[in-house]
Amino acid sequence: METNVTVSRTKLVLMWGAIIGIVLYGLSFIDKEFEGSTAWSILSFILKTLLFLGCMGMAVKQWRDKGLGGYISYGKAFGQALLTGLFATLLLTVITLVALQFVGEEYKKELETKKLEEIAKLEDQGADENAIEWTEKIFDWLVDPKVIAELILVTFTIASTIMALIVAAIYKKDDPNNFGMA
């Protein structure tokens, strides 16, 4: 089978991954405005999931159709989608860390206020000292940029892997002329 490569796999990973990373970061500002809204939380989750699936799918589809002659194995589709998601994850982490350099003090003050509110709620509910202590520790961890970066990396790597499995199943298209020989 003749394959005319007209698109770069790397270019597709970088382009679609950048779109995911930048849009996810932008959505975080909207999330902040609607904080506490259950309806927005659900809608935001759906939008982010569709963004991931759509952009990963486009990275795979474009590579399949324009770079591989219209066919792609499940493994190659998974790899392309996963690389796209991992690049988005890396970009989102870097953007967040850079942004924290500029608004870190505001973020710390805001989190300190939320911590005090949460502790007051727990005390009003009669929570034991252990629960209050753990709440304080969690809020203190969330101020550390290293912890924030680790949370983003772990969470979005897991999400990228799950999404890549789904995208690969949707966009794989085996070559009927290959007869099982790869």
Residue, then its C-alpha position, 0 to 999 in steps of 0.5 A: m500500500e502506498t502512503n503519501v504523507t501530507v501531514s506531520r504526526t507531531k504537528l497534529v499532536l502539538m496543534w490539537g494538544a495546544i488547543i486542549g491545553i489552552v481551552l482547558y485553562g480558559l475554562s478554569f476562569i469560567d469555572k471560578e465564576f460559577e464556583g458552587s453551581t452544580a449545574w455549571s459543574i456538570l456542564s463544565f465536565i461535559l464540555k471538557t470531556l467533549l473537548f478532549l474527545g473531539c481534539m484527540g479524535m481530530a488528531v487521530k482522524q487527520w493523521r489516519d486520513k491525510g498521513l496514513g492513507g485512510y487506515i490506522s490500527y488501534g495501537k497507532a490511534f491510541g498512541q496518537a490520541l495519548l500523545t495529544g492528551l499528554f502534550a495538553t497535560l504538559l502545556l496546562t501544567v506549565i501555563t498554570l505554574v507560570a500563572l501562579q507566579f503572577v497571581g500566587e499571592e492572591y491565590k494563597k489569600e483566597l485559599e486561606t479565606k476558604k480554609l478558615e470558612e471550611i474550618a468554621k463550618l466543621e467546628d459548627q458541625g461539631a467535627d473532631e479535631n482530627a477532621i479539622e487538622w486534615t482539612e487544614k493540611i489539605f488546604d495547605w497542600l493546595v497552596d504549594p505549586k509543586v502539589i498543584a503541578e503533580l495533581i494536574l499531571v496525575t489527573f490529566t494523564i489518567a484522563s488522557t489514557i482513558m480518553a485515548l482508549i475510547v478515541a482509538a476504538i472509535y477512529k481505528k480503521d483496519d486496512p482490508n488489504n493488509f491480511g493481518m500483516a503489520 
